[in-house]
Amino acid sequence: MSLFAGIESSNRDAVKPLAARMRPRTLTEFVGQQHLLAPGKLLRRMIDADRLSSVVFYGPPGIGKTSLAELLAKTTRRKFVTVNAAASGVKELRDLLDIARNAVEAGGPSSVMFIDELHHFNKQQQNVLLPDVENGVVSLVAATTANPFFALIAPLLSRSQIFELQPLTPSDVASLLQRALSDKERGLGKLNVTAEADALALLAERSDGDVRRALTALEVAVLSLPPEQRILDLASAEASLGKKQIRYDNLGDEHYDAASALIKSIRGSDPDAAIYWLARMLEAGEEPRFLARRLLISASEDIGNADPQALVIAQATAAAVEFLGMPECRIPLAQAATYLALAPKSNAAYMAIDRALEDVREKALVPVPQHLRDRHYAGAKRLGHGDNYQYPHDAPEGWVDQEYLGVDRTYYEPTDRGFEAELARRLGEIRQRRHRGDA
């Protein structure tokens, strides 16, 4: 061991950012995630009993995944190995697994392997882990910001407990900010700076549950105060934040969850919610074409014939998005989203085509009736195609009682909402006339 090891460690600690210095040292210091760590909860029981099986901590950045793993290292009596997936390859992983396997074969305990940012491991690297995880040579503790059901291979998922961590509440974040201000050993306590309540509340609110982001902003705010200012006020806190970063992954959970929330808000006739989710996606850099496509689908899937104008507006919005681009296209997108949200709703056309497709796929195909077949080619007349077809426009009311399917099936069942109520009335009259055999 180097004679300067203690000095080197002290120097490294001194240059660490506030967020790294303030990591919790015990489970008592750990804030949040009580749905996992409260007494009696599964994860807490596993920790208290030191019976940790393979677990995956999943959630957005800055909510304590790595800190929780480090606390596990302090509580377990087994060897704890840390690997960063973004900086490690197959060779390093195999070497660590060999060491763990040799220790077990020599009569020692199994190891706990913490892999940070596990989603950076490709399928081959994840497969390397499988045999030793399955045989109990190592217990895997992994942290990932990506949805493990998308990012991890199925065999690894089946051998792991998935724990989803949640963003911290603003009150939890504010309490950690206050702790950092008063902590003289690791925090900013030696600077003797106090903070106004609304300044801390602003930092906590703008952090969106990301403690790392909040502590970084606090550190910037405090260290940039003029020497004579010993109080962190609202203006100084706001100046330290800069432009807000929207947590969003165009290929991950945020993308699909926000899109789902937008469509479900429209379906539920809530224009305020629809506008919020639209704004959140636009501010995060979502492709406007994607949003226009979703609105087009919603216009037919959820509104349909209850308001045929909805599809016209959605189509016009799609064209406007192509013509305008951002930021101007946010306006027609907002117009369409609010119109669709307030339009009467019907999924009758959507259900009709799906029922018909199911019949086409599952049942015997219905032949085209002879009188409906095409006769615009040489020889069709000799085959009898089109014989006895009645041209509806020749009838006074533009309708004749004529078979068009050949079997008795009903697919389209219009609702009594919006314009579709008028279509339901017309359809009812036609079906009654056909039942009576009117000409």
ZIZI-V205133 format. One record per residue. N is the residue number from 1. RES is the residue in one small letter. SS is DSSP state (H for helix, E for strand, C for the rest). OMEGA is omega in whole degrees, -180 to 180 (999 if undefined). Layout:
n = (N & N)
res = (RES & RES)
ss = (SS & SS)
omega = (OMEGA & OMEGA)
//
This chain:
n = (1 & 2 & 3 & 4 & 5 & 6 & 7 & 8 & 9 & 10 & 11 & 12 & 13 & 14 & 15 & 16 & 17 & 18 & 19 & 20 & 21 & 22 & 23 & 24 & 25 & 26 & 27 & 28 & 29 & 30 & 31 & 32 & 33 & 34 & 35 & 36 & 37 & 38 & 39 & 40 & 41 & 42 & 43 & 44 & 45 & 46 & 47 & 48 & 49 & 50 & 51 & 52 & 53 & 54 & 55 & 56 & 57 & 58 & 59 & 60 & 61 & 62 & 63 & 64 & 65 & 66 & 67 & 68 & 69 & 70 & 71 & 72 & 73 & 74 & 75 & 76 & 77 & 78 & 79 & 80 & 81 & 82 & 83 & 84 & 85 & 86 & 87 & 88 & 89 & 90 & 91 & 92 & 93 & 94 & 95 & 96 & 97 & 98 & 99 & 100 & 101 & 102 & 103 & 104 & 105 & 106 & 107 & 108 & 109 & 110 & 111 & 112 & 113 & 114 & 115 & 116 & 117 & 118 & 119 & 120 & 121 & 122 & 123 & 124 & 125 & 126 & 127 & 128 & 129 & 130 & 131 & 132 & 133 & 134 & 135 & 136 & 137 & 138 & 139 & 140 & 141 & 142 & 143 & 144 & 145 & 146 & 147 & 148 & 149 & 150 & 151 & 152 & 153 & 154 & 155 & 156 & 157 & 158 & 159 & 160 & 161 & 162 & 163 & 164 & 165 & 166 & 167 & 168 & 169 & 170 & 171 & 172 & 173 & 174 & 175 & 176 & 177 & 178 & 179 & 180 & 181 & 182 & 183 & 184 & 185 & 186 & 187 & 188 & 189 & 190 & 191 & 192 & 193 & 194 & 195 & 196 & 197 & 198 & 199 & 200 & 201 & 202 & 203 & 204 & 205 & 206 & 207 & 208 & 209 & 210 & 211 & 212 & 213 & 214 & 215 & 216 & 217 & 218 & 219 & 220 & 221 & 222 & 223 & 224 & 225 & 226 & 227 & 228 & 229 & 230 & 231 & 232 & 233 & 234 & 235 & 236 & 237 & 238 & 239 & 240 & 241 & 242 & 243 & 244 & 245 & 246 & 247 & 248 & 249 & 250 & 251 & 252 & 253 & 254 & 255 & 256 & 257 & 258 & 259 & 260 & 261 & 262 & 263 & 264 & 265 & 266 & 267 & 268 & 269 & 270 & 271 & 272 & 273 & 274 & 275 & 276 & 277 & 278 & 279 & 280 & 281 & 282 & 283 & 284 & 285 & 286 & 287 & 288 & 289 & 290 & 291 & 292 & 293 & 294 & 295 & 296 & 297 & 298 & 299 & 300 & 301 & 302 & 303 & 304 & 305 & 306 & 307 & 308 & 309 & 310 & 311 & 312 & 313 & 314 & 315 & 316 & 317 & 318 & 319 & 320 & 321 & 322 & 323 & 324 & 325 & 326 & 327 & 328 & 329 & 330 & 331 & 332 & 333 & 334 & 335 & 336 & 337 & 338 & 339 & 340 & 341 & 342 & 343 & 344 & 345 & 346 & 347 & 348 & 349 & 350 & 351 & 352 & 353 & 354 & 355 & 356 & 357 & 358 & 359 & 360 & 361 & 362 & 363 & 364 & 365 & 366 & 367 & 368 & 369 & 370 & 371 & 372 & 373 & 374 & 375 & 376 & 377 & 378 & 379 & 380 & 381 & 382 & 383 & 384 & 385 & 386 & 387 & 388 & 389 & 390 & 391 & 392 & 393 & 394 & 395 & 396 & 397 & 398 & 399 & 400 & 401 & 402 & 403 & 404 & 405 & 406 & 407 & 408 & 409 & 410 & 411 & 412 & 413 & 414 & 415 & 416 & 417 & 418 & 419 & 420 & 421 & 422 & 423 & 424 & 425 & 426 & 427 & 428 & 429 & 430 & 431 & 432 & 433 & 434 & 435 & 436 & 437 & 438 & 439)
res = (m & s & l & f & a & g & i & e & s & s & n & r & d & a & v & k & p & l & a & a & r & m & r & p & r & t & l & t & e & f & v & g & q & q & h & l & l & a & p & g & k & l & l & r & r & m & i & d & a & d & r & l & s & s & v & v & f & y & g & p & p & g & i & g & k & t & s & l & a & e & l & l & a & k & t & t & r & r & k & f & v & t & v & n & a & a & a & s & g & v & k & e & l & r & d & l & l & d & i & a & r & n & a & v & e & a & g & g & p & s & s & v & m & f & i & d & e & l & h & h & f & n & k & q & q & q & n & v & l & l & p & d & v & e & n & g & v & v & s & l & v & a & a & t & t & a & n & p & f & f & a & l & i & a & p & l & l & s & r & s & q & i & f & e & l & q & p & l & t & p & s & d & v & a & s & l & l & q & r & a & l & s & d & k & e & r & g & l & g & k & l & n & v & t & a & e & a & d & a & l & a & l & l & a & e & r & s & d & g & d & v & r & r & a & l & t & a & l & e & v & a & v & l & s & l & p & p & e & q & r & i & l & d & l & a & s & a & e & a & s & l & g & k & k & q & i & r & y & d & n & l & g & d & e & h & y & d & a & a & s & a & l & i & k & s & i & r & g & s & d & p & d & a & a & i & y & w & l & a & r & m & l & e & a & g & e & e & p & r & f & l & a & r & r & l & l & i & s & a & s & e & d & i & g & n & a & d & p & q & a & l & v & i & a & q & a & t & a & a & a & v & e & f & l & g & m & p & e & c & r & i & p & l & a & q & a & a & t & y & l & a & l & a & p & k & s & n & a & a & y & m & a & i & d & r & a & l & e & d & v & r & e & k & a & l & v & p & v & p & q & h & l & r & d & r & h & y & a & g & a & k & r & l & g & h & g & d & n & y & q & y & p & h & d & a & p & e & g & w & v & d & q & e & y & l & g & v & d & r & t & y & y & e & p & t & d & r & g & f & e & a & e & l & a & r & r & l & g & e & i & r & q & r & r & h & r & g & d & a)
ss = (C & C & C & C & H & H & H & H & H & H & H & H & H & H & H & C & C & H & H & H & H & C & C & C & C & C & C & C & C & C & C & C & C & H & H & H & H & C & C & C & C & H & H & H & H & H & H & H & C & C & C & C & C & C & E & E & E & E & C & C & C & C & C & C & H & H & H & H & H & H & H & H & H & H & H & C & C & C & C & E & E & E & E & E & H & H & H & C & C & H & H & H & H & H & H & H & H & H & H & H & H & H & H & H & H & C & C & C & C & C & E & E & E & E & E & E & C & H & H & H & C & C & H & H & H & H & H & H & H & H & H & H & H & H & C & C & C & E & E & E & E & E & E & E & C & C & C & H & H & H & H & C & C & H & H & H & H & H & C & C & E & E & E & E & C & C & C & C & C & H & H & H & H & H & H & H & H & H & H & H & H & H & C & C & C & C & C & C & H & H & H & C & C & E & E & C & H & H & H & H & H & H & H & H & H & H & C & C & C & C & H & H & H & H & H & H & H & H & H & H & H & H & H & C & C & C & C & C & C & C & E & E & C & H & H & H & H & H & H & H & H & C & C & C & C & C & C & C & C & C & C & C & H & H & H & H & H & H & H & H & H & H & H & H & H & H & H & C & C & C & H & H & H & H & H & H & H & H & H & H & H & H & H & C & C & C & C & H & H & H & H & H & H & H & H & H & H & H & H & H & H & H & H & H & H & H & H & C & H & H & H & H & H & H & H & H & H & H & H & H & H & H & H & H & C & C & C & C & H & H & H & H & H & H & H & H & H & H & H & H & H & H & C & C & C & C & C & H & H & H & H & H & H & H & H & H & H & H & H & H & H & H & C & C & C & C & C & C & C & H & H & H & C & C & C & C & C & C & C & C & C & C & C & C & C & C & C & C & C & C & C & H & H & H & C & C & C & C & C & C & C & C & C & C & C & C & C & C & C & C & C & C & C & C & C & C & C & C & C & H & H & H & H & H & H & H & H & H & H & H & H & H & H & H & H & H & C & C & C)
omega = (-179 & 176 & -177 & -176 & -179 & 179 & -180 & 180 & 179 & 179 & 179 & 179 & -176 & -177 & 178 & 174 & -176 & -177 & 179 & -179 & -174 & 176 & -179 & -180 & 179 & 176 & 177 & 179 & -176 & -177 & 177 & 177 & -179 & 176 & 178 & -168 & 178 & 179 & 180 & 178 & -172 & -177 & 180 & 178 & 179 & -180 & -177 & -178 & -174 & 179 & -174 & 172 & 180 & -178 & 176 & 175 & -173 & 179 & -178 & -178 & 169 & -178 & 172 & -178 & -179 & 179 & 179 & 178 & 179 & 176 & 176 & 179 & -178 & -177 & -177 & 177 & -180 & 177 & -177 & -178 & -179 & 179 & 173 & -173 & -178 & -175 & -175 & 179 & -177 & -177 & -180 & -180 & 179 & 180 & -180 & 179 & 176 & 179 & -180 & -179 & 179 & 180 & 179 & -179 & 179 & 177 & -180 & -180 & 174 & -178 & 171 & -179 & 177 & 178 & 179 & -180 & -174 & -177 & 177 & 176 & 177 & -176 & -180 & -180 & 178 & 179 & 178 & -177 & -166 & -175 & -176 & 174 & -179 & -178 & 178 & 178 & 176 & 167 & -176 & 168 & -174 & 175 & -179 & 174 & -179 & 178 & -176 & -180 & 173 & -169 & -175 & 178 & -175 & -180 & 179 & 177 & -176 & -178 & -175 & 169 & 180 & 177 & 180 & 178 & -176 & 172 & -180 & 177 & 177 & 179 & 177 & -180 & 180 & 179 & 178 & 176 & 178 & 177 & -180 & 179 & -174 & -177 & -178 & -179 & -176 & -173 & -175 & -174 & -179 & -179 & 178 & 177 & 172 & -177 & 173 & -176 & -178 & 176 & 177 & 179 & 179 & 179 & -179 & -179 & -176 & -177 & -179 & 177 & -179 & -176 & -180 & 180 & -178 & -180 & 177 & 178 & 178 & -179 & 178 & -177 & -177 & -176 & 180 & 177 & 173 & -176 & -177 & -178 & -178 & 179 & 176 & -178 & -176 & -178 & -180 & 179 & -179 & 180 & -177 & -173 & -174 & 180 & -179 & 176 & 179 & 178 & -175 & 179 & -175 & 179 & -174 & -175 & -175 & 180 & -176 & -179 & 180 & 177 & 178 & 179 & 178 & -177 & -179 & 175 & 176 & 180 & -180 & 175 & 177 & -176 & -180 & 177 & 180 & 180 & 180 & -178 & 175 & -180 & -179 & -180 & 179 & -178 & 180 & 178 & 178 & 179 & -179 & 178 & 178 & 180 & 178 & 178 & 179 & 178 & 177 & 180 & -180 & -178 & 179 & -175 & -172 & -176 & 173 & -176 & 173 & 174 & -178 & 180 & -179 & 180 & 178 & 180 & 179 & 178 & 177 & 178 & 178 & 178 & 180 & 178 & 178 & -174 & -172 & -171 & 179 & 5 & -173 & -175 & 175 & -175 & 176 & 176 & 178 & 178 & -179 & -177 & -179 & 178 & -179 & -179 & -176 & 179 & 173 & -171 & 172 & 174 & -175 & -180 & 179 & 179 & -179 & -177 & 179 & 177 & 179 & 178 & 178 & 178 & 180 & -177 & -169 & -175 & 176 & -179 & 178 & 178 & 177 & 179 & -174 & -174 & 178 & -174 & -177 & 178 & -178 & 173 & -178 & 178 & -178 & -178 & 180 & 178 & -179 & -180 & 178 & -180 & 176 & 174 & 179 & -177 & -173 & -178 & 177 & 180 & -177 & -177 & 179 & -179 & 175 & 179 & -172 & -179 & -178 & -179 & 179 & 175 & -177 & 179 & 178 & 179 & -176 & 178 & -175 & 177 & 176 & -178 & 176 & -178 & -179 & 175 & 177 & 177 & 178 & 178 & 180 & -179 & 178 & 179 & -179 & -179 & 177 & 180 & 179 & 178 & 179 & -177 & 179 & 176 & 999)
//
